[in-house]
Amino acid sequence: MSRLTTQVLTVFSAMLISLLPEVAIASDPFPGIATGQEIPGTRVSGAPGQSQSAFENSAPALAHTCPAGSGRGAGVDLNFTTTQSDDVRYYYCVKTWSDPETGEAAERAREQAARDGVQGQAQTRANELGIQVCLPWEYTWRNGVTKASGGVCAMPNTPQTAAAAATADAAKAKATADAAKATADAKAAADAKAAADAAKAVADAAKATADAKAAADAAKATADAKAVADAAKAAVDAAKASSAQSNRPSAVPTVEDDGEEIEPEGSLQVKRQSDGRYLISVKTNLSLDDVRVVAIKKKFKAIRWNVTTDAGGRVVIRTKRALSGYTLTLTYENEVLDVFKVA
């Protein structure tokens, strides 16, 4: 970059180098001045051509302070010349005060309250249905422009019984059956007749749940843990018998097809763990390939991760960086695959 270009960037990008401790001030100490603007009468300048270190140790710079509701900024006036002999370094104060009712801290608190409200709704529904429930939430700041959104999930506070699963819809019943199969694989198998009888009993129970009272009676009956375990074991045996039947050799058709190539695809998910760290989950159709994740946030430096997917096209990044408010972008060879906004 040429010095002339550097001059323009330096003149118009004065950098905040220190901020006074935040002080709660109810009324605006600098009316008529926008937040982020220079406060008149607070600038001190060095001599033309003075070095940065000499200016920082000069009496005006050492004595420079900023009043409550503002922070110190620094800049260099290069005078649009190619020589450093006329460069003038300076300190000044920038208004940082914001209205407690409309400032970022207040909006963040209201945003969290909105999220917590939906979290409570999700928890209530999860407890009613006995399954995980996820709901979306959204909050618009009082400026009418800034928006925050995301999703929350909740697990039921009490475990689901086999009879309660029978009262749910087909999807819930399938999930319960899969869980029962996974927990009962270690048990000894029963004979095929016992499996058929248990499957018929499960079907009769599911039909009976159309009547709410009958479903409640069935749920109470399943309090006998041994009976639930035996039914689950029998269901596993029936599934195994059915699988063995379906695995018998059969004629396999041969199809002439070269398939079609698909464009790179991918998705991002970001989740905050209980220890404060974040998990960035990347899922793509790129096996053992290099992808990039970049996080950006206004007034903060960008963060970049260059990672390689596994054979299944996935990779998970665990980071201690506080990603709240950042927007993450997943790219492959300069092509954007997905964008995720962290609440």
C-alpha positions, 0 to 999 in steps of 0.5 A, spaced: 500 500 500 502 506 498 503 512 503 498 516 500 493 511 501 495 509 508 495 517 509 487 517 507 486 510 511 489 513 517 486 520 517 479 517 517 480 511 521 482 514 528 483 508 533 480 507 540 486 505 544 483 506 551 476 507 554 474 509 561 470 504 566 463 504 564 459 509 569 451 508 569 449 515 567 441 516 567 442 523 563 446 525 557 452 528 559 453 531 552 447 533 549 447 534 541 453 530 540 452 523 537 454 517 540 461 515 537 463 522 535 468 527 538 467 531 543 469 538 542 474 541 546 478 535 548 483 534 543 490 535 544 496 534 539 503 533 538 508 537 534 509 536 527 514 530 525 513 528 533 514 520 533 509 516 536 513 514 543 515 521 544 508 524 543 505 518 548 510 521 553 509 528 552 506 532 558 499 534 554 498 526 552 500 524 559 495 529 562 489 527 557 483 524 560 476 523 558 470 525 562 465 520 564 460 517 558 466 518 553 473 514 551 479 516 549 481 516 541 487 517 537 489 519 530 494 521 526 493 527 521 498 526 515 496 532 511 496 528 505 503 529 504 509 523 502 513 526 508 513 524 515 516 531 518 509 534 518 505 528 521 501 530 527 499 525 532 493 527 537 488 524 542 481 526 543 475 524 547 469 520 544 462 520 546 460 512 549 454 514 553 448 511 551 441 511 554 440 506 559 433 504 556 435 503 549 442 502 550 445 495 548 445 492 555 438 494 556 436 491 549 440 485 550 437 484 557 430 484 553 433 480 548 435 474 553 428 475 556 424 474 550 429 468 549 427 465 556 420 466 555 420 461 549 425 457 553 419 456 558 414 454 553 419 449 550 420 446 557 412 446 558 411 442 551 417 437 552 414 435 559 407 434 556 409 430 550 415 426 553 420 428 548 425 433 546 421 440 543 425 445 539 421 452 538 424 459 534 424 465 538 425 473 535 426 479 538 426 486 535 430 492 538 426 498 540 430 502 534 426 498 529 432 495 525 436 491 529 433 484 530 435 477 534 433 470 533 434 463 534 432 457 537 431 453 543 430 446 545 428 443 551 428 435 554 422 433 558 424 433 566 421 426 567 423 419 563 417 417 558 414 410 559 412 405 554 405 406 555 405 413 554 409 413 548 404 408 545 399 414 546 403 419 541 403 419 534 406 415 529 413 418 529 413 418 537 411 411 537 417 409 532 422 413 536 420 410 543 420 403 539 428 405 537 430 407 544 427 400 547 430 396 542 437 400 543 436 398 551 434 391 550 439 388 545 443 385 551 438 381 553 437 374 551 432 373 545 425 369 546 422 365 541 418 367 535 411 366 538 413 370 544 415 376 540 409 375 535 404 375 541 408 382 544 407 385 538 400 384 537 399 386 545 403 393 543 398 394 537 392 393 541 395 398 546 396 403 541 389 402 538 386 403 545 389 410 546 384 413 541 380 413 548 384 418 553 381 415 559 384 408 556 390 411 555 391 414 562 389 407 565 394 403 560 400 408 563 398 407 570 398 399 568 406 400 565 408 402 572 410 395 573 417 395 571 418 388 569 412 388 565 415 394 561 422 390 560 419 384 558 415 387 552 421 391 550 425 384 550 419 381 546 419 387 541 426 386 540 426 379 538 420 380 533 424 386 530 430 381 529 426 375 526 423 380 521 430 382 519 432 375 518 426 374 514 427 380 510 435 378 509 433 372 505 437 372 498 432 375 492 434 377 485 437 384 485 436 388 479 442 391 475 441 399 473 445 402 468 446 409 471 452 414 471 449 418 476 450 426 476 455 430 480 452 435 485 455 442 487 458 443 494 453 443 499 454 445 507 451 447 513 453 451 520 450 450 527 453 453 533 452 451 540 454 454 547 456 449 552 455 449 559 462 451 560 462 457 556 465 454 550 462 454 543 461 448 538 461 449 531 458 444 527 460 443 520 456 438 515 458 438 508 458 433 502 466 434 501 470 428 504 477 429 506 477 436 503 479 443 506 473 448 508 474 455 511 469 458 517 470 466 518 466 469 524 465 477 523 462 482 528 462 489 528 467 493 531 471 486 532 477 483 529 474 477 524 476 470 526 478 465 521 478 457 522 481 453 516 479 445 517 479 439 514 472 435 513 472 427 515 470 422 510 463 423 512 464 431 510 463 433 517 468 437 522 467 440 529 470 446 532 471 447 539 473 454 541 473 458 547 472 465 543 466 468 545 461 468 539 455 471 541 453 477 536 458 474 531 456 472 524 459 465 521 460 464 514 462 457 511 466 457 505 469 452 500 474 455 495 471 462 495 464 459 495 459 461 500 456 454 503 452 457 509 451 463 514 449 462 521 448 468 526 450 467 533 445 470 538 
